[in-house]
């Protein structure tokens, strides 16, 4: 007898028959879980790719916005100073900002290099346990 969904009614099966079907059921479950993980990974990869494209587009627009801002600042300063002096001041300020950001980045990388790697911590713990034994 089958159910409306096409599954066989297992109410009359013996315990040994049901236990004999367990390996196949586990195999089917593992295959279904792997297929679900593959589908999730494909969807996630597609979403990540599209999101990356949008971020790259935003960075492209931002890249071309920086010179426009510089031109705007130079034009504003040129109402008080000559254009060459305004451009020089903006250039020097940008160099100072670049140097500051690079210094902050170098300091962060130095701090990163000083931090203990978790793998090194585990190795050190294993050595200490072996020394105690």
Buried (B, 14 or more C-beta within 10 A) or exposed (E): EEEEEEEEEEEEEEEEEEEEEEEEEEEEEEEEEEEEEEEEEEEEEEEEEEEEEEEEEEEEEEEEEEEEEBEEBBEEBBEEEEEEEBBBBBEEEEEEEEEEEEEEEEEEEEEEEEEEEEEEEEEEEEEEEEEEE
